[in-house]
Amino acid sequence: MGEAASPFLTSEEYLAWEAEQPGKHEFVAGEIFAMGGASDRHATISLNVASALRDHLRGGPCRSFMADMKVHVAAADAFFYPDVLVTCDPADRERSHYKAAPVLVVEVLSPSTEAFDRGQKFAAYRRLPSLQEYLLVDPVQGSVELYRRDASDHWVLHAHGPAETVDLTSVECSLTGATIFEDAPPGPEPEAD
């Protein structure tokens, strides 16, 4: 997560302020954090997952979004920009600038955000009653970690390698490693130009 960008704001002030900004910012309990740009591989993996989900969900009640759509976690007083999300909630269709009831959230890990994605952000996401699955994709290791909420409201890890298929029960979709990592093979991140 980036550095705080401004003094404390309310969530309503944040939404008004964010609508006027050229870049993206996440919001956590009054603090605003600037979002950095993504690498080619990060963006490709996000697009691969979002495209597969969109194709699978076409014509149904669920919709997939990527990168520019915020998720509001009211219980944590936070707004995040996940790499990919899916919502099936009719009320979310009426919300134009954020969604509040995702069933699936996907984050592609990067060195600068991995600890936050695994820690504070996941802790906030778990406070969404609608969320059933949280998928973390590691572009360096090629690992895919799926956290699924069970009937007892516990989160269970289902770990996958780059060649394995990930079954997303929240949206009844299976993603192969070949689909997730198409044109973005796992390995060390190339040096930045």
C-alpha positions in Angstrom: 0.0 0.0 0.0 1.3 3.5 -0.8 1.8 6.4 1.5 -1.0 8.4 3.0 -2.0 11.2 0.5 -3.9 13.6 2.6 -5.4 14.3 6.1 -8.3 12.3 7.5 -11.6 12.3 5.6 -15.0 10.8 6.0 -16.0 8.1 3.5 -18.3 10.5 1.8 -15.6 13.2 1.5 -13.3 10.5 0.1 -15.7 9.5 -2.6 -16.2 13.1 -3.7 -12.5 13.8 -3.6 -11.6 10.5 -5.4 -14.0 11.3 -8.3 -11.9 14.4 -9.1 -8.5 12.7 -9.0 -6.4 11.6 -12.0 -5.0 8.6 -10.1 -6.5 5.9 -7.8 -6.5 6.0 -4.0 -7.6 3.5 -1.5 -9.3 4.6 1.8 -8.9 3.0 5.2 -10.5 4.6 8.3 -10.1 8.2 7.2 -6.7 7.8 5.6 -6.1 7.9 1.8 -3.4 5.9 0.1 -2.1 6.5 -3.4 -2.1 3.4 -5.7 0.9 2.7 -7.8 0.9 1.4 -11.4 1.0 -2.3 -12.2 3.5 -4.3 -14.1 2.7 -5.8 -17.5 2.5 -9.3 -16.0 0.3 -8.1 -13.1 -2.1 -6.4 -15.6 -2.1 -9.4 -17.9 -3.0 -11.9 -15.1 -5.7 -9.6 -13.9 -7.1 -9.3 -17.4 -6.9 -13.1 -17.9 -8.9 -13.8 -14.8 -11.4 -11.0 -15.4 -12.0 -12.1 -19.0 -12.5 -15.7 -18.1 -15.0 -14.7 -15.4 -16.8 -12.3 -17.7 -17.2 -15.0 -20.4 -18.4 -17.5 -17.8 -20.9 -15.1 -16.1 -22.3 -13.6 -19.3 -26.1 -13.6 -19.3 -26.5 -14.3 -15.6 -27.1 -12.2 -12.5 -23.4 -11.9 -11.6 -21.0 -9.3 -13.0 -17.2 -9.1 -13.0 -15.1 -6.0 -12.7 -11.4 -5.2 -12.6 -8.9 -2.7 -11.3 -11.0 0.5 -11.6 -14.1 -0.6 -9.5 -13.9 0.0 -5.8 -15.2 -2.3 -3.1 -16.7 -0.7 0.0 -16.2 -2.5 3.3 -18.5 -0.5 5.5 -17.6 -2.5 8.7 -13.9 -1.5 8.2 -14.6 2.1 7.0 -12.7 1.2 3.8 -12.7 1.4 0.0 -10.3 -0.8 -2.0 -9.6 -1.3 -5.7 -9.2 -5.1 -6.0 -7.7 -6.4 -9.2 -10.9 -8.4 -10.0 -14.2 -8.8 -8.2 -17.5 -10.5 -8.9 -20.8 -9.4 -7.4 -24.2 -11.0 -7.8 -26.2 -8.5 -5.6 -29.0 -6.6 -7.4 -28.2 -3.6 -5.2 -24.7 -3.4 -6.6 -26.1 -2.9 -10.0 -27.5 0.4 -8.8 -24.1 1.5 -7.4 -22.1 3.2 -10.2 -18.8 4.0 -8.5 -18.3 1.1 -6.0 -19.7 -2.3 -5.1 -20.5 -3.4 -1.6 -21.4 -7.1 -1.8 -18.8 -9.1 -3.8 -18.9 -12.9 -3.6 -15.3 -13.2 -5.0 -12.3 -10.9 -4.8 -9.0 -11.5 -6.6 -5.7 -9.8 -5.8 -2.6 -10.3 -7.9 0.3 -10.0 -5.5 3.2 -7.6 -6.0 6.2 -7.0 -3.7 4.9 -3.6 -2.6 1.4 -4.8 -1.7 1.7 -8.5 -0.8 1.9 -8.1 3.0 -1.1 -5.7 3.0 -3.1 -8.0 0.6 -2.5 -10.9 2.9 -3.0 -9.0 6.2 -5.0 -5.9 6.7 -6.8 -6.0 3.4 -7.9 -9.6 3.8 -9.0 -8.9 7.4 -11.2 -6.1 6.1 -12.6 -8.2 3.2 -13.5 -11.0 5.7 -15.9 -8.5 7.3 -18.1 -8.5 4.1 -20.9 -10.9 4.8 -21.3 -11.6 1.0 -17.7 -12.6 0.4 -17.3 -16.3 -0.2 -13.9 -16.5 -1.8 -10.6 -14.6 -1.8 -8.1 -15.5 -4.5 -4.4 -14.5 -4.3 -2.2 -15.0 -7.4 1.5 -14.9 -7.0 3.1 -14.0 -10.4 6.6 -14.8 -9.3 6.0 -18.3 -7.7 3.1 -19.2 -9.9 1.1 -20.1 -6.9 -2.6 -19.5 -6.5 -4.1 -19.4 -3.0 -7.9 -19.6 -2.7 -9.4 -18.8 0.7 -13.0 -20.0 0.9 -15.5 -19.3 3.7 -16.9 -22.5 5.1 -20.3 -23.1 6.8 -18.8 -22.3 10.2 -17.6 -18.9 8.9 -14.0 -20.0 8.9 -11.7 -19.3 6.0 -10.0 -22.4 4.6 -6.9 -22.2 2.3 -6.9 -24.2 -0.9 -3.4 -23.9 -2.4 -2.7 -24.5 -6.1 0.4 -24.7 -8.3 0.6 -23.0 -11.7 -0.5 -26.1 -13.6 -3.5 -26.8 -11.4 -7.2 -25.9 -11.9 -8.8 -23.6 -9.4 -12.5 -24.3 -8.7 -14.3 -21.1 -7.7 -17.5 -22.4 -6.1 -18.8 -18.8 -5.5 -19.4 -18.4 -9.2 -19.3 -22.0 -10.4 -16.3 -21.5 -12.5 -13.0 -23.3 -12.9 -9.8 -21.5 -14.0 -6.8 -23.4 -15.2 -3.3 -22.3 -14.5 -2.8 -21.9 -18.3 -5.7 -19.4 -18.4 -4.5 -17.5 -15.3 -0.9 -17.2 -16.5 -1.5 -16.9 -20.3 1.2 -14.6 -21.7 2.4 -14.0 -18.2 4.5 -17.0 -17.1 5.6 -17.2 -13.5 9.2 -16.2 -12.7 11.2 -13.3 -11.4 9.9 -9.9 -12.3 11.9 -8.2 -15.1 13.8 -5.1 -14.1 11.8 -1.9 -14.3 12.8 0.5 -17.2 
